């Protein structure tokens, strides 16, 4: 296993605190350790992206402009990110981009110019891991209070926080970590 060319992060509850259907950039708060984790990846020359389900658009609770404004705030606080991709659809739409479908991972990898298999997806729920698996990328789960026990058990790699996930990604070419074990 080699060091990835790109790391794609889920946005809500991974990079920033989850505010359901957030349309207010002033409510954006980075997750603990996010600054250091992202700086470390940048220092190693790894491309960074965000892949985020934003069903509030499809539900009529947010606009595309709202999503862009919140993403811009995240970028101002934690960026710059090399690529942003979001899915505006609801689960009922059955699209190919909404995680756990692989569409956003494929799109982000394409825009970064790297094969999906050279990407790692870091997220907080099983849908993030499903999208990674479906795209042929590696997945790293960073559980939060809303992560289900079954999602933790099924994850290929589990890390207690973002910095641990980054350390795992950076040493992935030296020592594999067993599924479900902390890195």
Secondary structure, DSSP 8 states (H G I E B T S, - for coil): ----SEEEE-SBTTTB---TT---GGG--B-TTHHHHHHHHHHTT-EEEEEEE-HHHHTTSS-HHHHHHHHHHHHHHH---SEEEEE---GGG--SSSTTSSHHHHHHHHHHTS-GGGEEEEESSHHHHHHHHHHT-EEEE---TTS-HHHHHH-S-B-SSHHHHHHHHHTTTT----TTS--
